Amino acid sequence: MAIPDYQTLMLPVLEALGDGKERPVRELIERVANRVHISDADREELLPSGRGALYVSRTHWATTYLVKAGLAVRPRRAVVQLTEEGRKVLATSPERIENAFLERYPSFLEFRRRAEGGRPSPAPIVTTEEHETPEEALERSWRTLRDQLAADILEHLKACSPRRFEEIVVDLLVKMGYGGTYADAKASVVGKSGDEGIDGIIKEDKLGLDAVYVQAKRWGDRPVQRQDVQAFVGSLTGKRASKGVMITTSTFASGARTYGESMRVVLLDGRTLADLMIEHGVGVTRIQSYNLDRIDDDYYGEEFT
């Protein structure tokens, strides 16, 4: 099943606290997962950035909103407990608890007002999509911007000359930690007439005894076929090479991927190439970065022995 949004999780969180006992956050997360039947696979699903589990994030936000409304409380570090008001709410057997329900509590309205920079607007603090947590909204915006940047990179790669494309590919591999630098001649662009299908060479040791051979081609919009990969493998055989990387601005047909994997040739399609360029800062300039922080409950607690 799909992971419920954070508002849908509010009632299960409150019900998981229904016995009034103090529950460690980790235990609460587990109890809610069992209550709404979250599968092991769904529990492992990550946020778009890959930094944290989606289910855990949504459960944390659902818990935070309940605490802000006064239906739950954090009596000590990393622990949550039902309040008397929360017990009263459960006694009414609500079908659902969501932001609109929590708006009846002044503490929740004040929380949202402060979260919105002091504006008195009653609008939810989540942006655009009501079912999203603020963290998910930020990550969705990040993904949209990244997808557009990747598309722009591919357009630029398709427009540059074949020689320049080969240089960019070798530059990326160097930035990824292969072949040292151009200055020490451990990475070079070979592509020219008579190159026998080899466009770049990355030497993995100072003597050049172990090398990665690179083919970097702009195939337009047509997928790279099995025979194209076979031709590259033939070039590697001619060089007595054991390592090869084939890179394209297009995609690879399924037959091409299957054959490449069987021959231990690494295949990088256009989107993967663009993502790697972004990750390693090749052909892009970072104009801003943001840190997303979350309260550290452990820091504010006290231990009594």
Buried (B, 14 or more C-beta within 10 A) or exposed (E): EEBBBBBBBBBBBBBBBEEEEBBEBEBBBBBBBEBBEBEEEBBEBEBBEEEBBBBBBBBBBBBBBBBBBBBBBBEBBBBBBBBEBBBEBBEEEBEEBBBEBBBEBEEBBEBBBEBBEEEEEEEBBBBEEEBBBBBBBBBBEBEEEBEEBBEEBBEBBBEBEEEEBBBBBBBBBBBEEBBBEBEEEBBEBBBEEEBEBBBBBBBBEEEEEEBBBBBBBBBEEEBBBBEBBBEBBEBBEEBEBEBBBBBBBBBBBEBBBEBBEEBEBEBBBBBBBBBBBBEBEBBBEEEEEEEEEEEEBEEEEEEEE
